[in-house]
């Protein structure tokens, strides 16, 4: 079986982690999530790593959680009281924030649902200009586990994203505040490596403080408390009649058909008409 995560060091002090489930558009399951966090923890403890890049193999960065595979609590195990899923995935995203090492998300193709959470947990986000970045589960399942939309994009843009589940391109993601810069997909690898190499020129001890300073400023504005609070609202979503009816179709129709039914009226994602 192929490794679900590929690891290389393309530039000095730069470690690159490539999500390697291209046939599933790098959807997150236990195997991939476990391998990713093991690799992140190893990199964060290494004196030979100043920057980590996360990217996806194949046509997409990450299409979200793999709804057809087991997903448990591979990062920070917690008791499975009501709402455990929402709390534990937020725990692991904040673990990335709390690492000393700067982490870069390199986004191309689909970056959906849990994939957007993974990108948000990174410190910098560089995207292909034609990427598709969105959170379609708000249409029939629940609000986000990690509600980044209003924090990254402000109330108006964030609200529109939450009420429609629509996607944005890479260029729109930059304008809206989700991403740093957009590049043509053919230039994205080199552009990300160049910024990673530039960051790696700064000593590791100062990089850690610089990263922490940015996060502490956001925490003073309430981001950690706000995201944890909205994770509890996400947990409530699973109890709503429309959500329970929709999730039941995963068993009766299969995941692919259920997702197509969700998006058909909107004419996007897997049911895109143009």
C-alpha positions as CSV (number, residue, x, y, z in Angstrom):
1,X,0.0,0.0,0.0
2,X,1.3,3.5,-0.8
3,X,2.2,5.8,2.0
4,X,-0.6,8.2,2.8
5,X,1.9,10.9,3.6
6,X,5.0,11.7,1.6
7,X,7.9,13.6,3.3
8,X,10.8,15.4,1.7
9,X,13.1,18.3,2.3
10,X,13.2,20.3,-1.0
11,X,15.2,23.3,0.4
12,X,17.5,23.7,3.4
13,X,15.6,23.7,6.7
14,X,12.3,23.2,4.8
15,X,10.3,20.0,5.4
16,X,7.4,19.3,3.0
17,X,4.5,17.0,3.8
18,X,2.4,15.8,0.9
19,X,-1.1,14.3,1.6
20,X,-1.1,11.2,-0.6
21,X,-4.6,9.9,-1.1
22,X,-5.1,11.5,-4.6
23,X,-7.8,9.0,-5.5
24,X,-9.8,10.4,-2.6
25,X,-8.7,14.0,-3.2
26,X,-6.7,13.6,0.0
27,X,-9.8,13.3,2.2
28,X,-8.8,13.0,5.8
29,X,-9.2,9.6,7.5
30,X,-7.5,8.1,10.6
31,X,-4.5,6.9,8.7
32,X,-3.8,10.2,7.0
33,X,-4.6,12.4,10.0
34,X,-2.4,10.2,12.3
35,X,0.5,10.3,9.8
36,X,0.2,14.0,9.4
37,X,0.3,14.8,13.1
38,X,3.1,12.4,13.8
39,X,5.1,14.1,11.0
40,X,4.2,17.6,12.3
41,X,5.3,16.7,15.9
42,X,8.5,15.2,14.6
43,X,9.3,18.3,12.5
44,X,8.5,20.7,15.4
45,X,11.0,18.9,17.6
46,X,13.8,18.9,15.0
47,X,16.7,21.4,14.9
48,X,16.9,20.8,11.2
49,X,13.4,22.1,10.4
50,X,12.5,25.8,10.3
51,X,9.4,25.7,8.1
52,X,6.9,23.0,7.2
53,X,4.8,23.0,4.0
54,X,1.6,20.9,3.7
55,X,0.3,20.2,0.2
56,X,-1.7,17.6,-1.6
57,X,-0.9,15.1,-4.3
58,X,-3.0,14.8,-7.4
59,X,-5.8,17.1,-8.4
60,X,-6.7,18.6,-5.0
61,X,-5.3,19.9,-1.7
62,X,-7.9,18.2,0.5
63,X,-11.6,17.6,0.0
64,X,-12.4,17.4,3.7
65,X,-13.0,14.5,6.0
66,X,-13.4,11.1,4.4
67,X,-17.1,10.3,5.2
68,X,-16.7,6.8,4.0
69,X,-13.8,5.9,6.3
70,X,-13.3,5.6,10.0
71,X,-12.6,8.9,11.8
72,X,-12.0,8.7,15.5
73,X,-9.8,10.8,17.8
74,X,-6.3,10.1,16.5
75,X,-4.7,13.4,17.6
76,X,-5.8,14.3,21.2
77,X,-8.1,11.5,22.5
78,X,-11.0,12.8,24.6
79,X,-14.0,11.2,26.1
80,X,-16.9,10.7,23.7
81,X,-19.5,12.8,25.4
82,X,-21.9,14.6,23.2
83,X,-20.0,16.9,20.9
84,X,-16.7,15.0,21.2
85,X,-16.0,15.1,17.5
86,X,-16.3,18.9,17.3
87,X,-14.1,19.4,20.3
88,X,-11.4,17.0,19.4
89,X,-10.8,18.3,15.8
90,X,-10.6,21.8,17.2
91,X,-8.1,20.5,19.7
92,X,-5.8,19.2,17.0
93,X,-6.0,22.3,14.8
94,X,-5.0,24.4,17.8
95,X,-2.1,22.0,18.4
96,X,-0.8,23.2,15.0
97,X,-1.1,26.8,16.1
98,X,0.7,26.0,19.3
99,X,3.7,24.5,17.6
100,X,6.9,26.5,17.4
101,X,7.5,25.9,13.7
102,X,5.7,28.0,11.1
103,X,3.5,25.9,8.9
104,X,2.5,26.8,5.3
105,X,-0.6,25.5,3.5
106,X,0.0,25.1,-0.3
107,X,-3.6,24.9,-1.7
108,X,-4.6,23.8,-5.2
109,X,-7.8,22.3,-6.6
110,X,-10.5,21.5,-4.0
111,X,-10.0,22.7,-0.4
112,X,-13.3,21.8,1.2
113,X,-14.7,21.5,4.7
114,X,-12.1,19.8,6.9
115,X,-9.5,20.8,4.3
116,X,-10.2,24.5,4.9
117,X,-9.8,23.8,8.6
118,X,-6.4,22.2,7.9
119,X,-5.4,25.3,5.9
120,X,-6.6,27.7,8.5
121,X,-4.6,25.9,11.2
122,X,-1.5,26.7,9.2
123,X,0.3,30.0,9.6
124,X,0.4,31.0,6.0
125,X,-1.8,30.0,3.0
126,X,-0.7,30.2,-0.6
127,X,-3.2,29.1,-3.2
128,X,-3.6,28.3,-6.9
129,X,-5.6,31.1,-8.5
130,X,-8.2,28.6,-9.8
131,X,-8.6,26.7,-6.5
132,X,-12.1,26.0,-5.1
133,X,-12.2,26.8,-1.4
134,X,-15.5,26.3,0.5
135,X,-17.5,24.6,3.3
136,X,-20.5,22.8,1.6
137,X,-21.5,20.8,4.8
138,X,-23.3,23.9,6.0
139,X,-26.0,23.2,3.5
140,X,-27.4,20.0,5.1
141,X,-25.1,18.8,7.9
142,X,-23.9,21.5,10.4
143,X,-21.9,24.7,10.9
144,X,-18.1,24.2,10.7
145,X,-16.1,22.3,13.3
146,X,-13.6,25.2,13.2
147,X,-15.6,28.2,12.3
148,X,-12.8,30.2,10.6
149,X,-15.0,32.1,8.2
150,X,-15.9,35.2,10.2
151,X,-12.4,35.4,11.8
152,X,-10.5,35.2,8.5
153,X,-13.0,37.1,6.3
154,X,-15.0,39.4,8.5
155,X,-18.7,39.3,9.3
156,X,-20.2,40.0,5.9
157,X,-18.0,37.7,3.7
158,X,-17.9,35.1,6.5
159,X,-21.7,35.2,6.9
160,X,-22.2,34.7,3.1
161,X,-19.9,31.7,3.1
162,X,-21.7,30.2,6.1
163,X,-25.2,30.8,4.7
164,X,-24.5,29.4,1.2
165,X,-21.7,26.9,1.4
166,X,-20.4,28.4,-1.9
167,X,-16.8,28.2,-2.8
168,X,-14.3,30.9,-3.7
169,X,-11.4,30.9,-6.1
170,X,-7.8,31.4,-5.0
171,X,-7.9,35.0,-6.1
172,X,-11.1,35.6,-4.2
173,X,-9.6,33.8,-1.1
174,X,-6.8,36.4,-1.2
175,X,-9.2,39.3,-1.5
176,X,-11.3,38.0,1.3
177,X,-8.4,37.5,3.7
178,X,-8.2,33.7,3.8
179,X,-5.0,33.4,1.8
180,X,-1.8,35.4,1.5
181,X,-1.2,35.2,-2.3
182,X,-2.5,33.3,-5.4
183,X,-0.3,32.0,-8.1
184,X,-0.9,30.0,-11.3
185,X,-0.9,26.3,-10.4
186,X,2.2,25.6,-12.4
187,X,4.1,28.2,-10.4
188,X,2.7,27.4,-7.0
189,X,5.4,24.9,-5.9
190,X,8.3,27.3,-6.6
191,X,6.5,30.3,-5.1
192,X,5.9,28.4,-1.8
193,X,9.4,27.1,-1.7
194,X,10.8,30.6,-2.2
195,X,8.8,32.0,0.7
196,X,9.6,29.0,2.9
197,X,13.3,29.5,2.2
198,X,13.0,33.2,3.0
199,X,11.4,32.4,6.3
200,X,14.1,29.8,7.1
201,X,16.7,32.6,7.1
202,X,15.4,33.8,10.4
203,X,16.8,31.9,13.5
204,X,14.4,29.2,14.8
205,X,14.1,30.8,18.3
206,X,12.9,34.1,16.8
207,X,10.6,32.4,14.4
208,X,8.9,30.7,17.3
209,X,8.4,34.0,19.1
210,X,7.2,35.8,16.0
211,X,4.6,33.1,15.3
212,X,3.5,33.1,18.9
213,X,3.2,36.9,18.9
214,X,0.7,36.8,16.1
215,X,-1.3,34.1,17.7
216,X,-1.3,35.8,21.1
217,X,-2.6,39.0,19.5
218,X,-5.5,37.0,17.9
219,X,-6.2,35.3,21.2
220,X,-6.4,38.6,22.9
221,X,-9.2,39.4,20.4
222,X,-10.9,36.2,21.4
223,X,-10.2,33.8,18.5
224,X,-9.5,30.7,20.6
225,X,-12.6,31.2,22.8
226,X,-14.7,32.1,19.7
227,X,-13.8,29.0,17.7
228,X,-14.3,26.7,20.7
229,X,-17.7,28.2,21.4
230,X,-18.8,27.8,17.8
231,X,-17.5,24.2,17.8
232,X,-20.3,23.5,20.4
233,X,-22.8,24.9,18.0
234,X,-21.5,22.6,15.3
235,X,-22.1,19.7,17.6
236,X,-25.8,20.8,17.9
237,X,-26.1,20.7,14.2
238,X,-25.9,16.9,14.2
239,X,-29.1,16.8,16.3
240,X,-31.2,18.9,13.9
241,X,-33.9,17.0,12.0
242,X,-32.7,18.1,8.5
243,X,-29.1,17.0,9.4
244,X,-30.2,13.6,10.8
245,X,-32.3,13.0,7.7
246,X,-29.5,13.9,5.4
247,X,-26.9,11.8,7.2
248,X,-29.2,8.8,7.1
249,X,-28.9,8.9,3.3
250,X,-25.2,8.1,3.6
251,X,-26.3,4.6,4.6
252,X,-29.2,4.3,2.2
253,X,-27.7,5.9,-0.9
254,X,-24.0,6.0,-0.3
255,X,-21.8,9.0,0.4
256,X,-21.2,10.0,-3.2
257,X,-24.9,10.1,-4.0
258,X,-25.7,11.9,-0.8
259,X,-23.1,14.6,-1.6
260,X,-24.5,14.9,-5.2
261,X,-28.0,15.3,-3.9
262,X,-26.8,18.1,-1.5
263,X,-25.1,20.1,-4.3
264,X,-27.4,19.5,-7.2
265,X,-29.7,22.4,-6.5
266,X,-26.7,24.7,-6.2
267,X,-25.1,23.5,-9.4
268,X,-21.6,23.4,-8.0
269,X,-18.9,21.1,-6.6
270,X,-19.4,17.6,-8.0
271,X,-22.6,18.8,-9.7
272,X,-21.1,21.8,-11.3
273,X,-23.0,22.7,-14.5
274,X,-20.6,25.2,-16.1
